[in-house]
Every structure is written in C-alpha cells, then in structure tokens.
C-alpha cells in the first residue's frame, strides 16, 4: 500500500537523478579526442606523423588485410595447443 507522499518522493528522486545527469553531461561535454594543441607534446618540434608512418612503426603490415574481416584474429592460437596445467588454488 502506498501513501500519498510516495508519488512526490518518486518525482523528487527522478528530478534529482536528472539534475545529476545534467551536471555530469555538462562537465564532460568537451571531453573527447585531443585537439591539435597537444601535437607539440606528442611529436615535439617534428612533423606530425601520418597514418602510414604509425602503421609502419607498429609493424602492422602483416596484421591488416583488406580481405580479412575486422573481427578476425590475425594470429589465432593453434587448435593443437596444450592448455596450461591448472594452478593450485590459494584457498585450498
């Protein structure tokens, strides 16, 4: 059985949650990817690296292919791999 005070308290709680969400959204509104202002910390006085250079430095030539799906592991575990032996539990 609910009393007459339950409904206003629910609305008050809902309004409080809404206000907290609005505050959080306003604090984080400018968060995101870094701007060009941070390039001097990432690259120093040198040139900004193009994507091809990052790709080459990461050694990603063999890992990415236009014929392979985005969710396919480039170096999957073999099916004949022996699983590791179970470790003793510290609780036993």
N, C-alpha and C positions, 0 to 999 in steps of 0.2 A: 504494500500500500504506500503510495507516495503522498507527501504533504504538499501544500500549496507553495512552500519555499523551494522544493526540489527543482521546479522549472526555471525560476530566475537564477538559481545557482548554476544550473547547467548552461544557461545562456552566458552567465558571467565567466564560467570556466572556458567556454568556447571563445568568447571575446578575448580572454587572457591569452589563450593559445594563438589566436590570430594576431594579437599585438606582438607576442614574442616572435612569431614567424616574420612579421613585417620588419621588426628590428634586425633580425638575423639576415634577412634578404637585403636590407639597406647597407649593412656592414659589408656584405660580400659582393655587392653589385659591381665593383671594379676589379674583382679577382678574376684571373684568367691567365692566358698566355702572356709571357713577358713582351714588353714593347722593345723598340729599337734602342731605347735608353740603356738597356743592360748589355748591349753588344760589347761595350768597352771592357766590361768585366769578364765576359766570356772569351773574347778574342784579342783583348789588349788593343794595341795600336795597329794590328794587322788587319787584313781584309776579312770580311765576313765569309765563312765557309759556305760554298754552295752545297746543295744536297749530294752531288756526285762525289765530292771530297769526303763527306761524312760517310757515305756508302762505302767508299774505297778504304778509308781508315778503319772502319768497323769490320772489314774482311767479309763483307756480305755478298760478294759476287756469287758464291755458290749456294747461298741460302735463299735467294729470291729468284723466282722464275715466273714469267707471265703465263706459263702453262700449269702452275700449281695453285691450288686454292689457298686462300688466306688463312684458313684454319687447319692446314696440314702441317704436321711437324717436319721440319727439314732434316732432322737427324733422329728418327724414332729409335726406340730401344728394340733390340732384336727379340724375336719370339722364343729363341732358344736360350736366352739369358737365364741363369740360375738365380732365383731370388735369394736375398741375403738371409742368413740364418737368424731366427728370432733372438732378440736380446732378452736377457732375464729382466723381469720387472723389478724395480727397486722396492715395490710394495710387498713382494713375496719374501 
